[in-house]
Amino acid sequence: MSRWRPIPTFRLRLTLWNVAVMVVILAVYAGTVFVVVSRNASEGLNDRLRADFQWPNEMLERLPDGSLGTFDPSGDTDSSPWLQVRSTGGRLLYSTWNAQRSLVPHVEELAVEASNEIVSVEDIDPPWRVLSGRSTIGGEPYVIQVARSEGPMRNERAELLLMLLLGLPVGVALAGLGGYSLARGALAPVNSMADRARSITAEHLEDRLPVENPRDELGRLATVFNDTLTRLESSFDRMRRFMSDASHELRTPLTAMRSVGEVGLRGSRTSAEYREVIGSMLEEVDGMADLVERLLMLSRAETGQARLASERIELGGLADEIAGQLDVLAEEKRQSLRVERRRDVECTGDRLVLGRALLNLVDNAIRHTPPGGKISIRIDRRSDDAVLDVVDTGPGIDPELRERVFDRFFQVDGSRSRGSHRGSGLGLSIAKWAVEAHGGRLTLEDAGPGGSRFRITLPSARNAGGQEPLRAVS
């Protein structure tokens, strides 16, 4: 058994739908016209019969001998109507030449009834319509019968039906051709967009679809598609930059490990020297593991796979915890790390994720603050927001670089990279994601001459009831 196959092109489907609709419309229109014209023709025939019924009063007179005759002898010709005049007893007194030539059955029975109704006599072909009624001529009562054939009416109706049946296919054909041309013209921009879209590849994402009229449906579709291409181009650029930076960052520890291993294999060494070589290699392995962990965290954040818990967090306690973890690094550089609680503030969120964000900010401040510097974690409330500042006394960041500090793998030049503690350039990106996932903002504020101020702004716990559920954002 053959299976139904869908129509291949939208243009053909649109044309067929147009033809089908036109067939229905024309069929309904033709049927309506035929019915209306037929009814009007039938009513017109009845009106002519009623007019014929008045003809005897205008054209006949009662003669002295009691018979009936016309005022004008020429009236009894072929142009006169079919007419019979009978006495009330049924005797035929007068008939026109047409009535004598065309015999209609059952007129005697209809004359007896004289019901003043129009009756169709179907015993002959074509049928005749007969009107029988009582009237007076010259003051005397008579029975008057008039009749007309339905043949001319039926011929006109047949001609009309033939014209409609012949015109319907022509109208449908014209509608099909017009619909196909209209669909072809209307869908021409779609073909143009399709041809252009086929040429857009990952290497040519800067190309865009043509937009002839941005206000119509196809123009809006092309505009949306172009916006999508813009986002894809931006995503591809970030991906290429990310892959390039990631490969560079991973190549550095791998090269260091290879160099250390090659040096360790040159000549004979003591057990302590081998331990030192292995320790250096393990140090690089730890750095690579930390880098991979950070990359995976950002990847899960972008794909929405990171799930955040929701609990009340006292920010002062969180700051004390992070300061305790990083106090050893600050002491190694003879730095002062302190927590300043200006107010007790709580927020709602994932303690581990927010802790990682704060840890990255403080770690960044320690790495870029020279020995003997100061680092402060300040907790405060402004309006209905919890504010947490990480302030350092380092060399600061040039204004033209402040917009890029949250980009992945971006690292400021050597003026802020003193010391042996090397970063991956992902800490601030992760911190920004973590804060924004909680409905907050992470910004780099102006800290005056020298130093930097990273500010976390979060909805406080008393204002968190109406905030959106925690989510992962990129």
Buried (B, 14 or more C-beta within 10 A) or exposed (E): EEEEEEEEEEBEEBBBEBBEEBBEEBEEBBEEBBEEBBEEBBEEBBEBBEEBBEBBEEBBEBEEEEEBBBEEEEBBEEEBBBBBBBEEEEEBBBBBBBBEEBEBEBBEEBBEEBEEEBBEBEEEEEBBBBBBBEBEBEEEEBBBBBBBBBEEBBEBBEEBBEEBEEEBEEBBEEBBEBBBEBBEEBBEBBEBBEEBEEEBEEEEBEBBBEBEEEEEEBBEBBBEBBEEBEEEBEEEEBEEBBEEBBEEBBEBBEEBBEEBEEEBEEEEBEEEEEEBBEEBBEBBEEBBEEBEEBBEBBEBBBEEEBEBEEEEBBBBBBBBBBBEEBBEBBEEBEBEBEBEBEEEBBBBBBBEBBBBBBBBBBBBBBBBBBEEBBBBBBBBBEEEBBBBBBBBBBBBBEEEEBEEBBBBBBBBEEEBEBBEEEBBBBBBBBBBBBBBBBBBEBBBEEBEEEBBBBBBBBBBBEBBEEBEEBBBBB
